[in-house]
Each structure stands twice: as C-alpha cells, then as structure tokens.
Amino acid sequence: MITYQTGILAEPVPPLARHVFFTLESSEQLTAALQRLAAMVDGDATVVGFGKSLLQALDVQLDRLRAFPAMSNAGIDIPSTQHALWCWLRGDDRGELLHRTEVIITALAPALKVVQVTESFRYLSGHDLTGYEDGTENPVEQAAVDAAIDSESPGGSYASVQHWVHDLKGFKALPQQEQDHIFGRRLSDNEELDDAPESAHVKRTAMEDFEPEAFVVRRSMPYIDGDEAGLVFLSFAKTLDFFEMQLQRMIGLDDGITDGLFRFSRPISGGHYWCPSVANGQLQLSAIL
C-alpha cells in the first residue's frame, strides 16, 4: 500500500506548479493549523514538507531532519534560507493554483505566514531553460521508491529545495561544445560525453560514484520572475545526506574541482523539509501531533 505523498514520484513533473514557503508566527495556534492543512492535502496535487524549526515548535525531534546548511568554497557561496513549512502545489491551471494557494494560506493563519511564492513550469518535456534535459539519471519504478522514501519510522521523504538563477545570455554565448562540456551531455541527443571534463555536472553528481551511493529523485522545474530566470531545484531522498554529498562535491570540497554549472548559474536559496506519509487520503501527522 502506498503511504508516501504520491506527488513526490508522479511522472512527469506537472505542467505548472507553485512553491509556497511559510514562516512560523504563533506556536500556540500551530497544532490547529496543521490539522486543518492535513484535512485538505492528499499528498498528490499538493506535497507538503515541514522544516526543523516547525517541529521544534512542537517539541518534536526527527533524527534525520536538519536545517539546510550554508556552504562555501573557492568563491562559491551556497546560502541557507530555511523556512518552517513548504508546499509544492502541482497542476495545469494558473488560476486554480492561485486559488488553492489562497485556501492553504487562510487555513494556516494565524500560525503560519506566507513569505515567498514561486511559480514554476515544465519546459519542453522536462528540460532546464538552457535546453538540457533535467533528471536524466533519476532512478525509476521501485528504485525511485527505494531512493526517495524513508521506509523507517516515521517514514515519508526528505526534500531539498533551492532557487538557482541562470545567466542564460552568457550561457548561450558560449560555443556549443563548451555548453555540452558544462553539463557533460550533448544538447542534440542528451547522450553523455565520453570526453567530458571532470568539472562536467554529470561527473560531479554521478550518484553511483559516492560511498554510499547517493541516489536522489530530482523533480526540478524552471521559473521566471521578471527579468530573473532559472531553476527551482527539487530533490527527494530517504536521507538528506545524499543531497549534501552531491552539493559538497559540486563546490569542490571533495577534490577541489568545481561544477561547471557555476559558470552561469548560482543558488540564492536553500531549505530542507520532511514530507510526512499519508493515510486515508490525508497527511499523517501522528508522529508529530
């Protein structure tokens, strides 16, 4: 029986989505607010994740959950912008997503206050705005479940969310071979390059090259905010260790080689969230309430 929030692994990523972030305003009102949220969220159209500070307000400790760590190396800064609660609203109609957002905001008030909303979208069949396919190496079927879902108590999954801002004009000005070498794949057919440099993204994040193997399921989608454009990076895993291992290697903490992505893109946010299980079509909050 499926007990995880099914939107985590649903394929493909939706045509449209909204990432909604909340900060805690009233601990006294928190339990009632979360009960209202649980009654309206099935984990499919809307996926919900709780930050460490929210669970601390409930006097709950999950050993595998922690706040997103700020990292830096060789002129690269990875910020932490951890929030108390994150909702990933999935759909195909911007108006419906807007109204659903407002319903959730109302249900969570006055305990939680919305502080950021980012609209994202599926580009082509699941590509980054650079044109390169995202999530090519994702595990599939049972392997995806094994990678993304924590089968141990209290179950669920762990989400890592970042906003990456792209310099698309600068990237497109690079020769095609140089673009391909940044990703380690050919744009034309998505084939991995045998002669890709060690800085290529596919080599920095090859999940099977870590010890232990660091498999995550990526569910990233592009976003546009005025003149700013980039990617809302989203990954799910049974432990946050796997995402952090990849990020440390990307910024060169392992071997001094930095990921080619940093030539045209930089992260401006970062948060970790625990996504609880579902039962009878509702969020299962017995582990924290």
Summary of the structure (lengths in Angstrom):
residues: 289
radius of gyration: 18.6
end to end distance: 23.2
largest distance: 58.0
contacts: 936
relative contact order: 0.23
helix: 27%
strand: 28%
